[in-house]
Amino acid sequence: MTKPYDVILVGAGMVGLTLAAQLVQEEWRVLILEKASLLKKPWHLPSLEGRVSAIHPASQKRLAQLGCWDPILSLRVSAYEHMHVWDEKGTGAIDFDAHMVNAKILGYILENDVMTHVLLQHLKKQSGVTIKDHVQLNSLEQHSKGWRVNTEEGVFEGILLVGADGAHSWVRKETGIECSEKSYDQEAIVATITTEKSHEKTAWQRFLSTGPLAFLPLKAPHHCSIVWSLTPEMAKEHMEQSEDAFCKSLTDAFQHRLGEVTSVGPRNKIPLYERHAKSYVKEKLVLVGDAAHTIHPLAGQGVHLGLCDGDELVKVLKAARDKGKPLGRYEDLRAYERARRTKNQEMMLLMAAFKQIFQSQNPALVWLRNIGLKFADPCTPLKRFFIRYGMGD
C-alpha cells in the first residue's frame, strides 16, 4: 500500500480543480478522483455551445494567484462592464456600471470547459497531485487515520476526504449526510445565441412572470449565452420548437433589446433546485460547492459560492497546521462550516426572495417592485453596495 494522500478530492469540476490547485500550492499531497473522462480525450477550444459561469473579480484574482488566469485569457473569456435589469410588468429598471465603484469591469463570463481545461493543464504540471479520471467509485471506508476509497482501479487511502462532486454528490450519499431539496418549479434553458445588435459588454436580465431571462455577453459582440428560467411546461414547449420559432419566442421575451435573435446553438434544459446539506463536515470529511449547496442561477452566484468554500477551507486547514494540529480534525472543520453555512444561507434566502418578489402577479407587489427599482436606480450608495456584493467583495 502506498503512503496515504493528505487529501482525496472527489470531483473535477471548476470548484474541485480550483481547490485542488490551492491545496497543492500549500504543499499537501492530493489525489483527484473523477468518474468522467478528462485526460484521455483530445481537447480543442470548444465551440460556443457549452455552459458558462459568471466569474467575479475576487475569483479572477484567485485564479491569477494560481497562475491560471493568463492561460484562460489566451483562450476565451468575456469581460462585462455594465448590467441592466428590468421588470416585465411596468417600467421599473436599474443599471449597474463598473465605474461606479472605480472598477474597469463587473465580472467575466467564462465557459466551463475553458476553465476546467486550464486548471487540469496547470495541475498536470504539479508534482504534488495525482489525477485519475474515468474512475468507477464503489464504496468508502472510514478508519482511525482517514478514509479508504474502493474503486475499480484499486484502493486509495487518504487522511481528508473532500466531496466536490456536484449536486448529486456520491460522497454525500455514501457518508450518510442528509440534504434538503426544494424545487424552484422551474427549468432553465441554456444555449448560445447570435443577436442582431451588439451586447455592448453588458449583462442583461429581464424578470418575467415565468422566471428570469438573462443574456450574458460572450467574447464576440453578437454572441450571448442565455439562461431562460421557465415553468416545466413552457420549457418543454420551447425545447421542442424549431430554431426559427425559438429565436422568435426569445426575441419577443427579450423585447427586442438586442434586435432579432438570428441563431441558436444546441439547447440544454436544467431542472432548478435549492439544495442544502444538513452538515458540511464530519471527522476528516468536508463538502464544498454544489455537493453542499445549490441555488437559483438568477444572480450567477453558484460558482462564486463554491470557490469561496474552497478559500475558507484552505484558510482553516492552514491555521490548524500552523498550530501543529493533525489534518482534518472535526473541531477545525466545524470552523469552515460555521463560516460558509452562514454566507451560503444568506445567498439562498436572497435568491428565494428575489424569485418570489419578481414572479408575483399581485398588483400591489408589482407596483412596489417597480417603485423599488426606480428608487434604487438613481441611488448611488445603494447601487454601489449591490455592485460590490455582486462582485464578490
N, C-alpha and C positions, 0 to 999 in steps of 0.2 A: 504493500500500500504506500503510495506517495505521500509526502508531507501534506497535511490538510491546508487548504487555502484559507486565507484570512476571511474572505467574503465569497460566497457563492451567490451570484446575482442571476435570477431567472427572468428573462425578458430582455430583448434587444431592440426596443423602440427608442424614440428620441429621449425620453426621460431616463430609461435604464442605461443607455450608452453614455449619456452625459454624466450620470452619477458614476459609472464605471471609470470614466476618464478622470473624474475628480479624485476617486479613491486611489487610483494608480499614481496620480500626481503626488499623493500623500504617502506613497510607498507601501500601500497594502497590496498583498497578492490577491488577485481577483480572478475568478472563473465565471465566465458568462455562458449560460445555457439558453438556447433559443430553439423552439420547435420548427420555425420556418427556415428555408434555405436562404442564406445571406451571402456566403463566401464562395460557393461553388459556381453559381451562375454568373456569366459575364455582366458587367454593369455598363450602361451608357446613359448619357444625360436623358432623363425621361421626357417624353412629350408632355405637353401641358394638359394632362388628364388625371393626375394624381391628386390626393388630398393635400391641403395646405394647412398651415398653422400660423397664428399671429405670434411673432417673436418681439417681445418688448425690449427697450434699451437695456434694462437690467439683465435680461437673458443674453443679449448680444455681448455685453461686457464679459459675462461668464464664459461664453464661447471663445471670445478673444483671449482671455487668460489661459485657456486650454490650448491655444494655438490653432483653433478650428475655424475662426471667422474669415480669415483671408481665403482659405480654400473654398468656403461657401460663396464668398463674393466672386471668386473666379468662375463659378458655375452659374448660378442663377438665384437671385433674391430681389425682392422689390420693396423699396422703402416707401412709406406713405407719410405725407406731411399734414394732411387735413382729414377730418371726419365730419360727415354731415348725416344727421339723424332727423327723421320727420315721421309724423303720425298720419295714418290713413284717414282718420276722422278729424277734420278741421284743418287749421293752418299752423299748428304748433310745430316748431322745428328748432334745432340747435346745431351750431357749428363749433368745432374744436380745431385749433390751429397750433402747430408746434411752436411758433414764435411767441405764443402767449406765456410759455414757460422757458423762454430763451433757449429753445432746443431747435435742432435742424429737422428732426423727424419725430413722429409719434411712435413709430414702430416699423416692423418689417413683415411682409408676407413671404413665407418660406415654404417651399414644397417639402413634405415629409421625407420623400425619397432622397432628396438632395442632402438634407441634414443627417439622416442615418448613414448615408454613404460616406460623408466626410468624417463622421465620428468613427465609423468602422475602420477607415483607412488610417486614421490617427492611432487607434488602439492597436492595430496590427503592427505598428512600429514600436510599441512599448514592450519592454521586457517583463513587466510585472503582471501581464494579463494573458489569460488563455481563453480563446473563443471557440465554442463548439456549437455549431448550428445543425439544423435538421435532426434534432435530438428528440427521441421519444422518452418522455418522463414517465416513470412508472409509480414510484412511491417515495415517501420521505420517512426518515427515522431520526428522532432526536435522542441524543445521548449526553453524557455529562460534559463533554468538551465541545459540543456543537451539533452539526447536522450531517446526515448521510443521505445523499440523493441517489436513488437507484434508477438507472436509465438502461436503454437497450445497448448503449455503448459501454456500460460498466457502472461502477460505483464511484461516486465522488464525495469527498469529505471536506467540510469547511466549518469555520467557527461561527460566523454570522451568515444567516440566510436572508436575502433580500428579495421580496416579491415585487417585481416591476413588470408584471406580465399582464397588464391591462384589466379592463372592466370585468372580464370573466376569469379572473385570476385563479390559476391552478394551485398556486402556493396558498392563497387564502382559503380555498376549499379544503385542501389536504391537511391544513393545520387547524381546521375547525373554527376559524374566525367567522362569525356571523356578519351579514351585510344587509342593511336595509335597502330596499329598492322601490322606487316610486316612478311610475311612468308619467312623462310630461304630456301624454296623449298627443304626441306629435312625432312626425318623422321628417328628417332633413334630407332634401335632395341636394347633392353636391356634384358640381360639374364645372368645367372650364368653358367660358363663352367668349365670343367676339362681339364687340359693340361698335355701332356706327361712329360714336364720338369717343374721344379720349377720356380715360378715367381721371385724368388730371392729378395723379398721385394722391387720390382721395379714397378713403374707405366710406362707402355709402351704406346706410341701413334705413329701411322703411319698416315701421311697425304696422302690420296688418292684423285684422281681427282673427285670422287663421294662424298667425305666428309671424316672426320677423323674417325679413328678406334682406340679405347682405350681399353687396357686390364688393369684393376685395381685390384691390389693384395688383396686377402682376407686372413683370418687367416690361413687356411690350405695352405701349399706351392704349391699345384697343383690346387687350386681354384682361379678363377678370375671372376670379374664382367665385362661384356663388354658393351660399348656404341658404336654402329656402326651407324654412320650417312650416309644415302644413299638418292638417289633420291626416290621419292614416288614409282616409277615403280619398282626400284630394291628392295626396302624394301618389297613391296608386294610379289615379286618373292621369296625372301629369307624367308619370313614368311611362305610361302606355301611349302617350301622344307621339305623333310623328315629330321629326326635328323641326319642321316649319311651324307646326301647331304649337309646339313647346316654346319656340322662340317668340311667337306672337303672345302667348299667355304670359311669358316672363316680361316682355316689353310692356304690356298693359299693367301688370302688377307693379312694375317699377316706374310707372307714369312717364315713360319715355325720357327719363332723366339723362340717359346716355344715348339717346336716339334709339334706333332699332337694334335689337339683338339679332345679329346676322348669322350666327352659327353656334352650335353647342357640341361639346365633346361627349364622350360616354357619361351617362348619368348613373350615380350610385345613390341608394336610399339607405338611410341610417335611422333606426328607431332611437328615440331620445329618452334617456332615463336619468334620474337623480339616484346615485348610489353612495352609500357611506358605510364603511366598515365599522363595526361596533368597537373594534380595537385596532390600532395600527401596529401594535407591538406585542410580542411575548418574549420570554427569555431567549436571547440570541436570534430573534426573528423580527423583521420590520417590513412593512408595506409602504410603497411610495407610488405617487401618480395615480393613474386610473385604478390600480389594484386597491387603493384606499378610498377613492372618491371620484365621482364623475358629476359634471354639472351641464346645464344647458349651454350650447355654444354661442348664445346671442352676444356675449361680450368678448369672445375669443380669449378666455382666461384659463382654459383647461390645461394646456401645456405649461403655461406660466406657473400655475399652482404646483404641478408635478416637479418642475425644475426647482422651485422654492423648497419643496420637500427634500430634494437632494442636497441643497445648500445647507439646510438645517441639520440634516443627518450627519453630514461630514463635519460640521461645526461641533456637534455633540460628541462624535467619536473622537475627534482630535482633543477636545477638552478632557475627556476621560483618559486618553492615552497620556496626555501631559501630566496627569495626576498619578500615573502608574497603575491605572485600573485595567483589568482584562477587557478584551473586546467583547461587546455585545451584552453587557450586564443589563438586566431588566430595568434597574433603577436609572441607568443612564439613558436607555432608550425611551423611557417614560418622559424624559425632558423633551425629547424630539416630538413625541406625541402631543404633549400639552401645548407646545408652541404651534404646531401645524394644525391640530384639530380646530383650535380657535379661529385661525385665519381661514381655513377651508370652510368652516361652518358659516362664517360671516359672508363669504362669497356665495355659498349655496343659498342662504336666506335672501341675499340681494338679488340673485338671478330669479329666484322663485317670485319675489315681489315684483320685479320688472315684468315678468311674464304675465302675472295676474293683472297688473295695472294696465298694460298695453293691449291685453286681449279682451278686457271687459268692454261690453257694449252698453253698460249703464250710462244713460245720458249725462248724469251728474259727474261721473268719473271721467267720461270723455271730455267734458268741459274743463274739469280740474286739471287733467294731464296736459291739455293744450295750453291752459294758462300757465302751468308749471314750466313747460318748455319755453314759452315766450318770456317768462320771468327770468329763467336761468340763462337764456342766450346772451343778453347784454350784461349779465352779472359776472364780471371778470374774476373776482376772487373765487366764486363758486365753480366756475369753469376751470380755473387753474387747479382746484382741488381734484375735480374729476379727471382732468388730464394726467396729473401726477399719479393718481390712483391707477388709472388705466395703463400707464407706462411702467407700472411695477415699482414705483417709488413709494 
